[in-house]
Amino acid sequence: MSVGGIVRFKEADLTGVSFEGSDLMRFDFYGCKFEDSGQWLWWREKLLYDDKKLETKKNPSSEEYLKVEKLYTALKQRAKEAHDWGEVSIWHYNEKEMARKRSATKKEVEKVVVYKFWKKFKRLFKGLMVSINNINIYTLYWLVSGYGERPLRAFGVWIILLIVGALVNWISGYEEAVVMTLKQAFPLYRDSTHDENTLQVGVLIFISILLYSQFALFLMALRNRFRR
């Protein structure tokens, strides 16, 4: 149905429908069915068929990823105009996923042994293996917080950093390594009655920066999840 130049789809099944070359700023979708990512670990909602098609294609080009990225950008902008923050979150995630894959195609990196070891689990770990072989800024953003849309992932990474920080502090010679790390993770008072050399101070500052940064990403993802 077309109203005022806007094409509206209501409860339509859009699986298998390509929107390549379409101006999605002129489309509205209400309760429509889109493609399923088919993954429970690296799940994504409401995939366009154009996106799903690239997953089955061997070595898609950066231009192909860019075309789909622009479709998601248009959908996100349209959702913003409608103040539909839930849809904004979904389209934002898919848009950044296309940007990550597009960026990865620009520079081929030598494959690592881990990829071959996990090859039989390719479907489950596909997103992670692509990230290992094609490291870029989008990959890091995806890994630590799901582009600011996955609070559980961000919190899980923060917990991992806590554990790693405690181990580093223990190796550095601090007897109460866990307590020391918790004080680095939160703005708590920490006395300095023991001597610290330059290396120890540097390690403490570095761990604190990592923990504060990751916790900030967690809060941002949590805000986005509840706001949208």
ABEGO torsion letter per residue (X at the ends): XBBGGBBBBBGBBABGBBABGBBAAABBBBGBBBBBAGBAABBBBGBBAAAAAAAABBGBBAAAAAAAAAAAAAAAAAAAAAGBAAAAAAAAAAAAAAAAAAAAAABBBBBBAAAAAAAAAAAAAAAAAAAAABBBAAAAAAAAAGGGABAAAAAAAAAAAAAAAAAAAAAAGBABAAAAAAAAABBBBBBBABBBBAAAAAAAAAAAAAAAAAAAAAAAAAAAAAAX
